[in-house]
Amino acid sequence: MTDFNWPELYFIRHGETDWNAEGRYQGTKDIPLNARGREQAALNGGLLKQLLARAGRASTDFAWYVSPLSRTRQTMDLVRAGIGDPVPDVTIDPRLVEISFGVYEGNLHRDLASGAFAIAGERDASFWHFRPPEGESYDDVSRRVRSFGASLVGPSVIVSHGGVLRVLRHLIEGFPHERAVNWFPPQDSVVHFANGRSVVYPAGQSWDD
């Protein structure tokens, strides 16, 4: 999978957008957060603050990275506000952008589910290599995410997308392709990767202990 050791990561998926709520393929389209998404992002900021405090870590112990799309940058701003303490500058990295669904972006999941584009929960392992017209496969995304990982020099906080999180669970934890492409990445959680494993922490709960 990789020929390097991944550092510790805290990963947050962007909050909800109207296209998420409607069940549309979003991909590289630049759709902003909706009100629920902003609330999720703020909760995730408070959660990350709890998790760092519990681990005896400071925000400055980590490098901070974000996808270039507005929904992730809005999420990052709200997460940083929830931390409250001085936070390092954020690096915008295009390798963290969402998987491109090509010509299918903007279409409803249900409208494509019975045709060429299987919906999550109904995909087989071959979907990892499925590349929509003018789009990317998960295998394509894994190459740029591996490149990103190889460039990291220490623990990092990442705000990115569901497709990138699926790929990370394959690259870091060894999720089989079929499991990775069918897993539903949450928008109201912080995912902690360390030592080849992850823990998903839902927001709205206390993790001080």
Stockholm file with secondary structure:
# STOCKHOLM 1.0

chainA/1-209         MTDFNWPELYFIRHGETDWNAEGRYQGTKDIPLNARGREQAALNGGLLKQLLARAGRASTDFAWYVSPLSRTRQTMDLVRAGIGDPVPDVTIDPRLVEISFGVYEGNLHRDLASGAFAIAGERDASFWHFRPPEGESYDDVSRRVRSFGASLVGPSVIVSHGGVLRVLRHLIEGFPHERAVNWFPPQDSVVHFANGRSVVYPAGQSWDD
#=GR chainA/1-209 SS CCSSCCCCEEEEECCCBHHHHHTBCCTTSCCCBCHHHHHHHHHHHHHHHHHHHHTTCCGGGSEEEECSSHHHHHHHHHHHHHHCSCCCCEEECGGGSCCCCGGGTTSBHHHHTTTTSCCTTSCCGGGGGCCCTTSCCHHHHHHHHHHHHHHCCSCEEEEECHHHHHHHHHHHHCCCHHHHHHCCCCSSEEEEEETTEEEEEETTSCCCC
#=GC SS_cons         CCSSCCCCEEEEECCCBHHHHHTBCCTTSCCCBCHHHHHHHHHHHHHHHHHHHHTTCCGGGSEEEECSSHHHHHHHHHHHHHHCSCCCCEEECGGGSCCCCGGGTTSBHHHHTTTTSCCTTSCCGGGGGCCCTTSCCHHHHHHHHHHHHHHCCSCEEEEECHHHHHHHHHHHHCCCHHHHHHCCCCSSEEEEEETTEEEEEETTSCCCC
//
